[in-house]
Amino acid sequence: METSRSGHCVYIDTVVDGPIPAVRDGQGLPCWYATRAEAQREIADNMITRLQEFIDGEREFEDAMTVEEYIVEVDVLPDGSVLDAEGNLFGAR
């Protein structure tokens, strides 16, 4: 019997749904990372993209500098859905 494993998701806070995973894969499942460092790299990569968009004139400076993403430790279930410490379950959309 397959069990859950520990992982990390990049989350954002939304007005309608509250805290949710910010990144999903091609199947609509939340992307998760085995280590906190991998999740941090995802946030850094997103920030680099926003900064390049500012340099290219596609985004305002304040928007490029704002980091809304944060890391949440989750349990990754056998079906690929994730469960956070608050009891929120996120599966495929």
PyMOL commands that set and color helices and strands:
alter all, ss='L'
color gray80, all
select helices_A, chain A and resi 36-55+61-65
alter helices_A, ss='H'
color red, helices_A
select strands_A, chain A and resi 5-14+18-21+70-76+82-84+89-90
alter strands_A, ss='S'
color yellow, strands_A
deselect
rebuild
show_as cartoon
